[in-house]
Amino acid sequence: MMDTALLGLMFDQVTIEPFTGMDVNQAQTYGAAVTYTAQVLPYTQRVIDKTGKEIISSAHVIIPERVAVDSRSRLTLPAGFVPLQPPIITVRPVKGLGIDHTEIVLA
């Protein structure tokens, strides 16, 4: 869990619908949506995706707990962000004394 002093920086809410599989038409299916308190940072950075391709990220989401998120999950950002449901490039669980959190890098 993240230190309570750092939790005061978390003003946003994001919703994550976990990837559950593919339907008969090969469309992705998702589980029940879960809303998390988070910090959304518009942040441009070169990152490498899971296929080894270099991509420029558009934002990073910091969730103040360690959450299991699949990169195929659907993440919805707060109103005002464009796009509202950007693809997830990578998920980085971070562990440390008072800084446990999950960082999600978005395309």
C-alpha positions in Angstrom: 0.0 0.0 0.0 1.1 3.5 -0.8 2.1 5.9 2.0 -0.9 8.0 3.2 0.9 11.3 2.4 1.2 10.2 -1.2 -2.4 9.2 -1.4 -3.4 12.8 -1.2 -2.1 13.2 -4.7 -4.6 10.8 -6.1 -7.5 12.9 -7.5 -8.6 10.9 -10.5 -10.8 7.9 -10.9 -10.2 5.2 -13.6 -12.3 2.2 -14.5 -10.8 -1.1 -15.5 -12.7 -3.9 -17.1 -10.6 -7.1 -17.0 -10.1 -9.0 -20.2 -11.9 -12.3 -20.0 -11.5 -13.8 -23.5 -12.9 -13.8 -27.0 -16.4 -14.5 -28.1 -17.5 -16.6 -31.1 -17.0 -13.6 -33.4 -13.4 -13.1 -32.1 -14.4 -9.9 -30.3 -12.8 -9.3 -26.9 -15.0 -9.8 -23.8 -14.6 -8.1 -20.5 -15.6 -8.7 -16.9 -17.2 -6.4 -14.4 -15.8 -2.9 -14.2 -13.9 -1.8 -11.1 -13.2 1.8 -10.3 -9.9 2.8 -8.7 -8.7 6.1 -7.2 -5.6 7.0 -9.3 -3.4 9.8 -10.7 -3.5 10.2 -14.4 -0.4 12.0 -15.8 -0.2 13.2 -19.4 3.3 11.9 -20.0 5.0 11.4 -23.3 7.8 8.8 -23.2 9.3 6.2 -25.6 8.5 2.8 -24.3 8.8 -0.7 -25.7 5.6 -2.8 -25.9 5.4 -6.5 -25.3 6.2 -7.3 -28.9 9.4 -5.2 -28.8 8.0 -2.3 -30.8 8.9 1.2 -29.8 5.8 3.3 -29.0 5.3 6.9 -27.7 3.1 6.8 -24.6 0.4 9.5 -24.1 -0.3 9.0 -20.4 0.6 7.1 -17.3 -1.9 6.0 -14.7 -0.7 5.4 -11.1 -3.0 3.3 -8.9 -1.9 3.4 -5.2 -2.1 -0.4 -4.8 -0.8 -3.4 -6.6 -3.5 -4.5 -9.0 -3.3 -7.4 -11.5 -4.1 -5.8 -14.9 -3.8 -7.5 -18.2 -2.6 -5.3 -21.1 -5.8 -6.5 -23.0 -8.0 -5.0 -20.3 -10.1 -2.0 -21.1 -9.2 1.1 -19.1 -11.5 4.2 -19.1 -9.9 7.6 -18.1 -11.8 10.5 -16.4 -13.9 12.8 -18.6 -11.8 15.3 -20.5 -9.1 12.9 -21.6 -8.9 12.0 -25.3 -9.2 9.2 -26.0 -11.2 8.0 -23.1 -10.1 4.3 -23.6 -6.6 4.3 -24.9 -4.8 1.0 -25.4 -2.6 -0.2 -22.6 1.0 -0.5 -23.6 2.4 -2.0 -20.4 1.7 -2.6 -16.7 4.4 -2.1 -14.2 3.9 -3.3 -10.6 6.1 -1.3 -8.3 7.1 -2.5 -4.8 8.9 -0.6 -2.1 8.5 0.5 1.4 5.5 2.9 1.4 5.4 3.2 -2.4 3.6 0.0 -3.5 1.6 0.9 -6.6 0.7 -0.1 -10.1 1.8 2.0 -13.1 -0.1 1.6 -16.3 1.4 3.1 -19.5 -1.1 4.1 -22.2 -0.7 4.6 -25.9 
